[in-house]
Amino acid sequence: MKHSLRTMLWIVLLGPTQLALSQTVAVTYIHTDHLGSPVMGRTQAGATSFEARYEPFGARQRCRGAQAVLVIRAIMKTRRLV
């Protein structure tokens, strides 16, 4: 099981003065199949954040969840670089 840590940082600036700072952190635990393709993501609470299904030669068949395609693309891009 792999995990992904996504941090969003929002800084609102007006000229040289910082008005607001907002930061959110979301941890997603990524479950993979025997080939390493991401098939499910879960939040820290255990809720399913995305699901993906693949055809026999790797083409994505179906993705459910708001962040499914973004997470899958990020993992595939990282895998190519390694």
Secondary structure, DSSP 8 states (H G I E B T S, - for coil): -EEEEEEEEEEEEETTEEEEEEEEEEEEEEEE-TTS-EEEEE-TTS-EEEEEEE-TTS-EEEEESTTHHHHHHHHHHHHHH-
